[in-house]
Amino acid sequence: MALAPRSTVGETIAARIVSIAQHPLQIRLAITCGLLQTVCALLLAVTLYSLTREEDSDLALLATICRVAEGLIGVLASRSPVGLLRLTTLHGTSTLPSATIEALGACFLLAPAGNIGAIFFAFGSVLFSWLFLRGRIIPIPLGWLGSEWGHPSC
C-alpha cells in the first residue's frame, strides 16, 4: 500500500501515467506484495478453520468463507495496477492516441478505492475471535481483545 501511491504522483492523469512509466519496479513490487497478502489471507483462513472447526463447524466455515472472500477481492484489486503497468509499457511503442491512453489511465486510476475486502476481513476475524473465546482455545483476555463482542458495553 505504501509503494503504489509513491509511483503515481501527479496533478493530471497524464502526469500520473508518466510517473508510473518512470517507476515500473515499484508497481511490480506493489502487485507482488498484494498477491502475497492474498496468499497469506488464504493460508490463515485454512489454518484458523482447522483450529476452530471442533467448536462450531458452521461458524468456522462462515468465517473461512469471509477470509477467502477477502483474499479473492484482493486478487481482483490487483487488476488496476496490472492494467496501469501494461498501459505504460505499451505507451512507448503504441500507436494509440494520447487521449485514449489518458482515458484508459483514468479508468484504472480513478476506479473506486473502497475496500470491500476489509468488511469480509473484519467479519471473519470477529467470528474467529468469538470461536476462540467460546472454545477457550486461547487465553480469555486475548479472546476478548480480538472480539468486538467482548466490549463491556455489549
Buried (B, 14 or more C-beta within 10 A) or exposed (E): EEBBEEBBEEEEBBEBBBBBBEBBEBBBBBBEBBBEBBEEBBEBBEEBBEBBBEBBEEBBBBBBBBBBBBBBBBBEBBEBBBBBBEBBEEBEEEEBEEEEBBEBBBBBBEEEEEEEBEBBBEBBBBBBBBBBBBBEBBEEEEBBEBBEEBEEEE
